[in-house]
Amino acid sequence: MAHPTATMTVPRFLPSLLLGAATAVQLASGTITLDRLYDDWSFTTAKLSPSTSPACLAAYRAPIACPETLLGLAASMRTVFKPTPADFDLTCTPSCADSVDAYLHGLITACTLPTDGAPKVLGSGNSGEYAAQPEPVHVIGWILQYTLARSCARKDNSTGTGTYCYFDQGPANNKFECSDACEMQFYASAHDYPGAGWRFNHYNLIDQTSWWEEYFVGGWERAVGCGAVERRPRYADVKAVLAEVEAKKKGTGEGEEGSVAMARLRVQFERVVRGD
């Protein structure tokens, strides 16, 4: 079947969750772990590849200083998922963003073995058929990072006090006016963040559709025409992250070369002590 045209109406955001007063109090505490079942989350360590290493499992279980709203925004399919502006105020904070970045960094550096993986379901997520190769586990962190950036966009993002775009979500339109700050941010996030290439459906990890990718390419091209500039988020380049970690290990004597250097220093020190 041919892809829909660019004028087709599509939702800009995932469905949302209704939070009662008790939940709001819980959100204020702002700590979640992906290895726990929530109303809107079930992609725990049980869904990772059976061969995933203990170090990677430990990194996946690490706490994230964000409220449950983030998980709903990333994965909810419940019709009662309707977060309020107050829930967004608790979620869209520097501390939550920093914690997601730190969590992503932990996954990148701990889940480096070929046996570490996040299985991906083919199709819309309920086929029961898995891709031959799982995705890297850090993809889950990328998705959370993208979800936060996309969901926390505001009509006036420069002041940080404008209405959240989430609550003004008309149909996505890749032929928007340059003055539409929400559409500009929406397509910029979809372009800039690597996590935009995947999503959760039926609480399973799946690829975005080829139509989605083509549609958002058009939106990014329009955004560039309106003056948008590419911005790469933290830890988008996995090789750079691992190279930096390795360099630090060597510099502190933790890597192979660093260990040799430290051994030489110890020999020199012992000679000085002996008076050689």
Secondary structure, DSSP 8 states (H G I E B T S, - for coil): -----TTS---SS---B---HHHHHHHHH--B-TTS-BTTB---GGGS-TT--HHHHHHHH--BSS-THHHHHHH---TTB---HHHHHHHSSHHHHHHHHHHHHHHHHH--STT--B--BSTTTTS--B-SS-B-THHHHHHHHHHHHHHT-BTTTTTT-S-BGGGG-----TT--TT-HHHHHHHHHHHH-GGGGEEEETTEEEE--HHHHHHHHHHHHHHHHTT------TT--HHHHHHHHHHHHHHTT-SHHHHHHHHHHHHHHHHHHHT-
